[in-house]
């Protein structure tokens, strides 16, 4: 069963999403989850992931990040990683109020940017009893430097300076595309598979191929890997894509090596976006996540 939900964050922003509940008597172990980067809950095979968890006897709370999809917040299409991570904690608080939730059995799932969020969340919030971090962004600075050539970074810095001045003057924030068919054009994720994924999401009514320019500045200062040692004693499953062009696998594996037990690693022969569409990669990672949650929350 899936119902629409809405809840306030600690700063009053309204977030909206879905609550999935399996059949049978509750309360149930509950998974809190949100999409990565600029995604919306209707895309990225997010509903299929939630349904896989429900099949394992888990309730699920999935929501759109602030400023995206059907959630509130301004500026629209702006990614603030620190606020998004705090929203995860508020989502846990909201989940605790739901009659179908067992508050002693709450887990968190995240992928890409939100894969970094759940690392930070688990390092700070012991209400979360286990996490699955799928192809996480470990270091905003390192990812940015590897994705964007140095000349483009320099040009972007000048663009950001002008944007700061314009926003202070009350003007609308500058926007950049998330992905582009032109590999030389300015884009948040300048990889061929990023463009393919964005094209596949174009039919979604709330999805937009743009983020504020300031999003890139905020993401570049976000370093979830610094808290990896603090996740323990919370169990963590990290899923790494061997062909990931967006979140470098070596950064993920380096963070996993620094993490303390209990932890588990799954590497898959897949790119960053292969797990967001039907196929063997999705089946493997979603089954592994469901089994991990069931093991540690039952």
MOKA-V173253 format. One record per residue. SS is DSSP state (a for helix, b for strand, c for the rest). PSI is psi as a letter, one per 20 degrees, with the letter a starting at -180 (* if undefined). Layout:
ss,psi
SS,PSI
SS,PSI
//
This chain:
ss,psi
c,p
b,p
b,q
b,q
b,r
b,p
b,q
b,q
c,r
c,i
c,j
c,i
c,p
b,p
b,q
b,q
b,b
b,q
b,o
b,p
c,p
c,r
c,q
c,r
c,q
c,a
c,r
b,q
b,q
b,p
b,p
b,p
b,q
b,r
c,r
c,q
c,d
c,j
c,r
c,q
c,h
c,i
c,a
c,k
c,k
a,g
a,h
a,h
a,g
a,g
a,h
a,h
a,h
a,h
a,h
c,j
c,k
c,p
b,q
b,p
b,o
b,p
b,r
c,p
c,q
c,q
c,j
c,q
c,c
c,j
c,q
c,a
c,q
c,q
c,q
c,q
c,k
c,p
c,o
c,o
a,h
a,g
a,h
a,g
a,g
a,h
a,h
a,g
a,h
a,h
a,h
a,g
a,g
a,g
a,h
a,h
a,i
c,p
c,h
c,i
b,p
b,o
b,i
b,j
b,m
b,p
b,r
b,p
b,p
b,q
b,q
c,c
a,g
a,i
a,h
a,h
a,g
a,h
a,g
a,g
a,g
a,h
a,i
a,h
c,o
c,i
c,h
b,o
b,i
b,q
b,q
b,o
b,o
b,o
c,l
c,q
c,o
c,h
c,o
a,h
a,g
a,g
a,g
a,g
a,h
a,h
a,h
c,p
c,q
a,g
a,h
a,h
a,g
a,g
a,h
a,h
a,g
a,h
a,g
a,h
a,g
a,h
a,h
a,g
a,g
a,g
a,h
a,h
c,j
c,j
c,r
c,q
c,q
c,q
b,q
b,q
c,q
c,g
c,q
c,q
c,i
c,o
c,i
c,i
c,q
c,p
c,q
c,g
c,n
c,m
c,q
a,h
a,h
a,g
a,g
a,g
a,g
a,h
a,h
a,h
a,i
c,h
c,i
c,p
c,h
c,j
c,p
c,p
c,m
c,q
b,r
b,q
a,h
a,h
a,g
a,h
a,g
a,g
a,h
a,h
c,j
c,p
c,m
a,h
a,h
a,i
a,j
a,h
a,i
a,i
c,g
c,p
c,j
c,p
b,p
b,p
b,p
b,p
b,p
b,p
b,p
c,h
c,k
c,o
c,i
c,g
c,o
c,p
a,h
a,h
a,h
a,g
a,h
a,g
a,g
a,g
a,h
a,h
c,q
c,r
c,q
c,p
b,q
b,q
b,p
b,o
b,p
b,q
c,m
c,q
c,r
c,h
c,i
a,h
a,i
a,j
c,q
c,p
c,a
a,h
a,g
a,g
a,g
a,g
a,h
a,h
a,g
a,g
a,g
a,g
a,h
a,g
a,g
a,g
a,g
a,i
a,i
c,*
//
